């Protein structure tokens, strides 16, 4: 976000010059450069502030509003290290933003004394304002530091949300409220929807520099969104993806949501996630989702455009990392049977300190199949995480975690698989069901034949089904006759039917292999006894 401020300043300069404003009522040409110089000069002081934040614990740590010293002593001090790291990052960026804003304001005010930047009067005025800014300047400096680090105080709605979280003790699931609200507002201010933001409208009403900057932000953000849409149409940027989770499953190893691939997803290329770069990441995600909706829109669905745009906007907002806890609680309240277990797992996992849980996951390259509250806790404890079965993809292979440069850099990387099978399944947009929790045994047994699979049985189902499907699809797709078929809508539909047939057979095979012979015989015997018991009263009544 800090790298965009000089660009916003440059656009603001141009807008001010176009409206013919006098010096003092508009931004001046050197402001973009001055801001960069000020921010660089603020690095030294920012590092000092960051070091202090790492060493000394305060009552509140930056973005974490629900912070408290629940565990005392040295153990608590080290457990809270991730929060202090976050606070240190806030201290560094806030100091840089404040220094950049102060130098920019000092230069703008000094231009009222002398427009010659080499004159003694100008230099003395800048020096005076840097050492002793006026109260009005100091207020703007503080506001800029909070705004650009997403720590601005919450409004009425935000404070109500904070109060709700505290009253219902949801801090474990929703540690961040102010930050996601600020990110959302900044994203809106940098989009065509800017007039919806109260802060943007206030800036327009103030006029002068504030209005120029507000218009510059909207212009820059709208330009980024338009560029993102063009890249999305070219297949170089992805959004959330298909609303069908089965189709997203069919693109595993081929696509990565909310990511950029300069090579357009060619085999061997890589996708790089942009979601953590806020608020631009949310803006790009929304543009990519709109492009995906637009690309699949038929003339008969034109009346659904407003609804689809609203869904794209909602996906972009709720996909923010800071909002995942809020989304999960909301989903669990609306659909407890579906999302309640996931919420319970997250609650249980939160009992393991982040410094332990994150370190544990860092040294495990594989994704794990979390099926219970106990698994959620074990997944964050060294040594126990490896006892949980790996997640298995639709081809029966263990799923690796996405790579992160240096292990911690906030960009997830997925290399596009060169496997022809994965490429073809993704191209044809095939939907693949996940491993079921229930299978059926015995013909004509009705609901009595439904069997709940244990985690071990589900693992066997996934591996057996995947291995079968791999052999089936490899033989089909690598067949020279298959490759020679001209790609057309009709031909692709035939191919889809053949692949779906293989998927159905693989699930039948997986169901057969999930239960060993002894357990299957035991279950069938129990079903048979129950059916006989049900028939006895009927025969007696006759």
C-alpha positions in Angstrom: 0.0 0.0 0.0 2.9 2.4 0.8 4.3 2.1 -2.7 1.0 3.4 -4.1 1.0 6.7 -2.2 3.6 8.4 -4.4 1.5 7.4 -7.4 -1.6 8.8 -5.8 0.4 12.0 -5.1 1.5 12.3 -8.7 -2.1 11.9 -9.9 -3.2 14.5 -7.3 -0.7 16.9 -8.6 -2.0 16.6 -12.1 -5.6 17.0 -11.0 -4.7 20.2 -9.0 -2.9 21.7 -12.0 -5.8 20.9 -14.3 -8.2 22.8 -12.1 -5.8 25.8 -12.1 -5.4 25.9 -8.3 -2.8 28.2 -6.7 0.2 26.9 -4.7 -1.1 26.1 -1.2 -4.5 25.0 -2.4 -3.1 22.0 -4.4 -0.3 19.4 -4.2 3.0 20.4 -5.8 5.1 18.5 -8.3 7.8 17.4 -5.8 5.4 15.8 -3.3 5.6 12.3 -4.6 9.4 12.3 -4.4 9.3 14.1 -1.0 7.0 11.5 0.4 9.4 8.7 -0.7 12.4 10.5 0.9 10.4 11.1 4.1 9.4 7.5 4.3 13.0 6.3 3.8 14.2 8.7 6.4 11.5 7.3 8.7 12.9 3.7 8.5 15.6 4.4 11.1 13.1 5.7 13.7 10.6 3.0 12.6 13.1 0.3 13.3 13.7 1.7 16.8 10.0 1.7 17.4 9.6 -1.8 16.1 12.5 -3.0 18.4 10.7 -1.4 21.4 7.4 -3.1 20.4 9.2 -6.5 20.3 10.8 -6.1 23.7 8.0 -4.4 25.7 4.4 -5.6 25.8 1.7 -3.0 25.9 -2.0 -3.2 26.8 -2.9 -3.5 23.1 -0.8 -4.8 20.3 -1.6 -3.0 17.0 -4.3 -4.8 15.0 -5.2 -7.2 17.8 -8.0 -5.5 19.7 -8.8 -8.3 22.0 -5.3 -8.7 23.4 -4.8 -9.5 27.1 -2.1 -11.0 29.3 -3.9 -14.3 30.1 -0.6 -16.2 30.6 2.0 -14.5 32.8 5.7 -14.9 33.2 8.3 -15.8 30.6 6.0 -18.5 29.1 3.3 -16.0 28.3 5.9 -13.5 27.1 7.2 -15.9 24.4 3.7 -17.3 23.5 2.7 -13.7 22.7 5.7 -13.3 20.4 3.6 -13.4 17.1 1.4 -10.5 18.4 4.5 -8.5 19.2 5.9 -9.2 15.8 2.7 -7.9 14.3 2.9 -4.8 16.6 6.5 -4.3 15.5 5.4 -4.3 11.9 2.7 -1.7 12.7 5.2 0.5 14.5 7.7 0.4 11.5 5.1 1.2 8.8 3.2 3.8 10.9 6.5 5.7 11.7 7.4 5.6 8.0 4.0 6.9 6.9 4.0 9.6 9.6 7.5 10.8 8.5 6.5 10.8 4.8 3.3 12.8 5.5 5.2 15.3 7.7 7.9 16.0 5.1 5.2 16.3 2.4 3.1 18.8 4.5 6.3 20.7 5.5 7.2 21.2 1.8 3.7 22.2 0.9 3.6 24.8 3.7 7.1 26.1 2.9 6.0 26.7 -0.7 3.8 29.5 0.6 6.8 31.2 2.0 9.0 30.7 -1.1 8.4 28.8 -4.3 12.2 28.6 -4.8 13.1 25.3 -3.2 16.8 26.4 -3.2 16.1 29.6 -1.3 17.2 30.1 2.3 13.6 31.0 3.4 12.2 27.7 2.0 14.8 25.5 3.6 14.5 27.3 7.0 10.7 26.9 6.9 10.9 23.2 6.1 13.4 22.7 8.9 11.2 24.5 11.4 8.1 22.5 10.5 10.0 19.2 10.6 11.2 20.1 14.2 8.0 21.7 15.4 4.9 21.0 13.3 1.8 23.0 13.9 -1.2 21.4 15.7 -3.1 21.2 12.4 -0.1 19.5 10.8 0.4 17.1 13.7 -3.3 16.1 13.5 -2.9 15.3 9.8 0.4 13.4 10.4 -1.2 11.2 13.1 -4.3 10.6 10.9 -2.1 9.5 8.0 -0.1 7.1 10.1 -3.2 5.4 11.4 -5.0 5.4 8.1 -2.2 4.0 5.9 -1.4 1.3 8.5 -5.1 0.3 8.6 -5.3 1.2 12.3 -7.8 4.2 12.1 -10.4 4.1 14.9 -13.5 2.2 14.1 -16.8 4.0 13.3 -20.1 3.4 15.0 -20.7 0.1 13.2 -17.1 -1.0 13.9 -17.5 -0.2 17.6 -20.8 -2.1 17.8 -19.1 -5.1 16.2 -16.2 -4.9 18.8 -18.7 -4.7 21.6 -20.6 -7.7 20.2 -17.4 -9.8 20.0 -16.4 -8.9 23.6 -19.9 -9.7 25.0 -20.1 -13.1 23.4 -16.4 -13.9 24.0 -15.6 -14.4 20.3 -12.1 -13.0 20.5 -10.6 -16.4 19.7 -12.4 -16.4 16.3 -12.5 -12.7 15.6 -9.3 -11.1 16.9 -9.4 -8.4 14.2 -12.3 -6.0 13.5 -10.8 -2.5 13.0 -8.2 -3.7 10.4 -10.6 -5.5 8.0 -13.0 -2.6 8.1 -10.3 -0.2 7.3 -9.0 -2.4 4.5 -12.5 -2.6 3.1 -13.0 1.1 3.2 -9.6 1.7 1.5 -10.6 -0.8 -1.2 -13.9 1.0 -1.8 -12.2 4.4 -1.9 -9.9 3.1 -4.7 -12.7 1.7 -6.9 -15.6 3.1 -9.0 -17.7 2.5 -5.8 -15.8 5.3 -4.0 -18.9 7.5 -3.5 -20.2 4.8 -1.1 -17.5 5.5 1.4 -18.3 8.3 3.8 -14.6 9.3 4.2 -14.3 9.7 0.5 -17.4 11.9 0.3 -16.0 14.0 3.3 -12.8 14.5 1.3 -14.7 15.7 -1.7 -16.7 18.2 0.4 -13.5 19.6 1.9 -12.2 20.5 -1.6 -8.6 21.5 -2.3 -5.9 18.9 -1.7 -8.2 16.5 0.0 -10.5 16.4 -3.0 -7.6 16.0 -5.5 -6.2 13.1 -3.5 -9.7 11.4 -3.2 -10.2 11.7 -7.0 -6.6 10.4 -7.6 -7.3 7.4 -5.4 -10.5 6.5 -7.2 -8.8 7.0 -10.6 -5.8 4.8 -9.7 -7.9 2.1 -8.2 -10.3 2.0 -11.1 -7.4 1.8 -13.5 -5.9 -1.1 -11.6 -9.3 -2.9 -11.5 -9.7 -2.4 -15.3 -6.2 -3.7 -15.9 -6.9 -6.7 -13.6 -10.1 -7.5 -15.6 -8.2 -7.5 -18.8 -5.6 -9.9 -17.4 -8.4 -12.1 -16.0 -10.0 -12.4 -19.4 -6.6 -13.4 -20.7 -6.3 -16.1 -18.0 -3.4 -14.5 -16.2 -5.3 -13.5 -13.0 -7.8 -15.6 -11.0 -10.4 -14.7 -8.5 -12.3 -17.0 -6.1 -13.0 -19.4 -8.9 -16.2 -21.4 -9.6 -18.9 -21.4 -7.0 -19.0 -25.2 -7.4 -16.3 -26.7 -5.0 -16.2 -29.8 -7.2 -15.0 -27.8 -10.2 -12.4 -26.0 -8.0 -11.3 -29.5 -6.8 -10.9 -30.5 -10.5 -8.4 -27.6 -11.0 -6.1 -28.7 -8.1 -2.5 -28.4 -9.3 -3.6 -26.3 -12.3 -5.0 -23.1 -10.8 -4.7 -21.2 -7.6 -7.4 -18.8 -6.5 -6.6 -15.1 -6.1 -3.3 -15.4 -7.9 -1.3 -14.1 -10.8 0.4 -16.1 -13.5 2.2 -14.0 -16.2 2.3 -17.1 -18.4 -1.4 -17.6 -18.3 -1.3 -21.0 -16.6 1.0 -22.8 -19.0 2.3 -26.2 -17.8 5.4 -25.6 -15.6 4.6 -22.0 -14.9 3.7 -20.7 -11.4 0.7 -18.9 -9.8 1.6 -16.3 -7.2 -1.1 -15.2 -4.7 -1.8 -11.5 -4.2 -4.4 -11.8 -1.5 -2.1 -10.5 1.3 -1.3 -7.2 -0.5 -4.1 -5.0 0.8 -6.2 -3.2 -0.1 -5.1 -3.7 -3.7 -5.4 -7.5 -3.4 -9.1 -7.3 -2.6 -9.6 -4.8 -5.4 -7.9 -7.1 -7.9 -9.9 -10.1 -6.6 -13.2 -8.3 -7.1 -12.2 -7.4 -10.6 -11.2 -10.9 -11.4 -14.5 -12.3 -10.0 -16.4 -9.8 -12.1 -14.5 -10.8 -15.2 -15.2 -14.5 -14.5 -18.9 -13.8 -14.1 -19.0 -11.6 -17.3 -17.1 -14.2 -19.3 -19.7 -17.0 -18.6 -22.7 -14.7 -18.8 -25.3 -15.7 -21.5 -27.7 -13.2 -23.1 -30.6 -14.8 -21.1 -28.8 -14.1 -17.8 -28.3 -10.3 -18.4 -30.9 -9.5 -15.8 -28.7 -11.3 -13.2 -25.8 -8.9 -13.6 -26.5 -6.8 -10.4 -26.8 -10.0 -8.3 -23.6 -11.4 -9.8 -21.7 -8.2 -9.2 -22.9 -8.1 -5.6 -21.7 -11.7 -5.2 -18.2 -10.8 -6.6 -18.0 -7.9 -4.2 -19.0 -10.1 -1.3 -16.5 -12.8 -2.2 -13.7 -10.2 -2.5 -14.5 -8.8 1.0 -15.1 -12.1 2.9 -12.0 -13.7 1.5 -9.7 -11.4 3.4 -7.6 -13.3 5.9 -8.6 -10.9 8.6 -12.3 -11.7 8.0 -12.2 -15.5 7.9 -13.0 -15.8 11.5 -16.1 -13.6 11.2 -17.2 -15.5 8.1 -16.9 -18.8 9.9 -18.9 -17.7 12.9 -21.6 -16.3 10.6 -21.8 -19.5 8.6 -22.0 -21.6 11.8 -24.9 -19.5 13.1 -26.8 -19.8 9.8 -26.0 -23.5 9.0 -24.9 -25.1 12.3 -25.0 -28.7 10.9 -22.7 -27.9 8.0 -20.3 -25.3 9.5 -20.6 -26.0 13.3 -18.0 -28.8 13.4 -15.5 -26.6 11.6 -16.1 -23.8 14.1 -15.7 -26.2 17.0 -12.4 -27.4 15.5 -11.1 -23.9 15.2 -12.1 -23.1 18.8 -10.2 -26.2 20.0 -7.2 -25.4 17.8 -7.0 -21.9 19.3 -6.0 -23.4 22.6 -2.6 -24.2 21.2 -0.5 -21.0 21.1 0.2 -19.7 17.6 4.0 -19.7 18.2 3.7 -23.5 18.6 1.0 -24.1 16.0 2.6 -22.1 13.2 6.0 -23.5 13.8 4.6 -27.0 13.7 2.9 -26.4 10.3 6.0 -24.7 8.9 8.0 -27.9 9.1 5.3 -30.2 7.6 5.1 -30.0 3.8 1.8 -31.9 3.6 -1.8 -30.9 4.1 -3.7 -32.9 6.7 -7.3 -34.3 6.8 -8.8 -32.7 9.8 -12.0 -34.6 10.7 -12.4 -34.0 14.4 -11.8 -31.6 17.3 -8.9 -33.8 18.5 -7.3 -33.7 15.0 -7.5 -29.9 15.0 -5.5 -29.8 18.2 -3.0 -32.5 17.1 -2.4 -30.7 13.8 -0.8 -27.8 15.8 1.4 -29.9 18.0 4.9 -31.2 16.9 5.0 -34.9 16.5 1.3 -35.4 16.7 0.6 -33.6 13.4 2.2 -36.4 11.5 -0.2 -39.0 13.0 -3.1 -37.3 11.1 -3.8 -38.8 7.6 -2.7 -36.7 4.6 -5.2 -34.9 2.4 -5.7 -37.0 -0.7 -6.6 -35.4 -4.0 -8.9 -36.9 -6.7 -6.0 -38.8 -8.3 -5.1 -40.5 -5.0 -1.9 -38.4 -4.3 -1.0 -36.7 -1.1 -1.6 -32.9 -1.2 1.4 -30.7 -0.5 1.0 -27.3 1.1 1.5 -24.3 -1.2 5.1 -23.0 -1.1 6.0 -19.7 0.5 9.3 -18.0 -0.5 11.7 -18.2 2.5 9.1 -20.2 4.3 7.2 -17.1 5.7 6.8 -14.6 2.8 3.1 -13.8 2.4 2.9 -15.1 -1.1 1.7 -18.6 -1.8 3.1 -20.3 -4.9 1.6 -23.1 -6.9 3.5 -24.6 -9.9 1.2 -25.6 -12.7 1.2 -29.4 -13.2 2.5 -30.8 -16.5 0.4 -33.9 -16.1 -1.9 -34.3 -19.1 -4.7 -35.8 -17.0 -4.9 -32.8 -14.7 -4.6 -30.4 -17.6 -7.5 -32.0 -19.4 -9.8 -32.4 -16.3 -9.2 -28.7 -15.6 -9.8 -27.6 -19.3 -13.1 -29.5 -19.4 -14.2 -27.9 -16.1 -15.1 -31.3 -14.6 -16.7 -31.3 -11.2 -15.3 -33.9 -8.8 -17.0 -34.8 -5.5 -15.0 -35.0 -2.4 -14.5 -38.3 -0.5 -17.9 -39.2 1.1 -18.4 -39.6 4.8 -21.0 -42.3 4.2 -21.1 -45.3 1.9 -23.8 -47.9 1.1 -23.6 -51.7 1.2 -26.1 -54.4 0.3 -28.7 -54.1 -2.5 -32.2 -53.3 -1.4 -31.1 -52.4 2.2 -32.4 -48.9 2.1 -31.2 -46.5 4.7 -30.0 -49.5 6.9 -27.2 -50.0 4.3 -25.8 -46.5 4.9 -22.4 -46.8 6.8 -20.5 -44.0 8.4 -16.9 -44.3 7.3 -14.1 -43.9 9.9 -11.2 -41.5 9.0 -9.0 -44.5 8.2 -11.7 -45.9 5.8 -12.2 -42.5 4.1 -8.4 -42.4 3.6 -8.6 -45.9 2.0 -11.5 -44.8 -0.1 -9.7 -41.7 -1.4 -6.5 -43.6 -2.2 -8.2 -46.5 -3.9 -10.6 -44.3 -5.9 -7.8 -42.0 -6.9 -5.5 -44.8 -8.1 -8.4 -46.3 -10.1 -9.2 -42.9 -11.7 -5.5 -42.3 -12.5 -5.2 -45.5 -14.4 -8.6 -45.0 -16.2 -7.9 -41.4 -17.2 -4.2 -42.0 -18.1 -5.3 -44.7 -20.5 -8.1 -42.6 -22.0 -6.4 -39.2 -22.3 -3.0 -40.5 -23.5 -4.6 -42.6 -26.1 -3.6 -41.3 -29.6 -7.2 -41.5 -30.8 -8.3 -39.2 -27.9 -5.7 -36.7 -28.8 -6.6 -36.7 -32.5 -10.2 -35.7 -31.8 -10.7 -32.1 -32.9 -11.5 -29.8 -30.0 -15.1 -28.6 -30.4 -18.1 -28.1 -28.1 -19.7 -31.4 -29.2 -16.4 -33.3 -28.9 -15.7 -31.8 -25.5 -19.1 -32.8 -24.2 -18.4 -36.4 -25.2 -15.1 -36.3 -23.5 -16.8 -35.0 -20.3 -19.2 -37.9 -20.3 -16.4 -40.4 -20.7 -14.4 -38.8 -17.8 -17.5 -38.6 -15.6 -18.1 -42.3 -16.3 -14.6 -43.0 -15.0 -15.2 -40.9 -11.9 -18.4 -42.8 -11.1 -16.6 -46.2 -11.5 -13.7 -45.0 -9.3 -16.1 -44.0 -6.5 -17.7 -47.5 -6.7 -14.2 -49.1 -6.5 -13.3 -46.8 -3.6 -16.4 -47.7 -1.7 -15.6 -51.4 -2.2 -12.0 -51.0 -1.0 -12.8 -48.7 2.0 -14.3 -51.5 4.1 -12.2 -54.6 4.7 -13.8 -58.0 4.3 -14.3 -58.6 8.0 -16.0 -55.3 8.7 -18.2 -55.6 5.6 -19.3 -59.1 6.6 -20.1 -57.8 10.1 -22.1 -54.9 8.8 -24.1 -57.0 6.4 -24.8 -59.5 9.1 -26.1 -56.7 11.3 -28.3 -55.3 8.5 -29.6 -58.8 7.8 -30.5 -59.4 11.5 -32.3 -56.0 11.7 -34.3 -56.7 8.5 -35.3 -60.1 9.9 -36.3 -58.5 13.2 -38.4 -55.9 11.3 -40.2 -58.7 9.4 -41.2 -60.7 12.5 -43.9 -58.3 13.8 -45.3 -58.1 10.2 -45.6 -62.0 10.0 -47.1 -62.1 13.5 -49.8 -59.6 12.6 -50.8 -61.8 9.6 
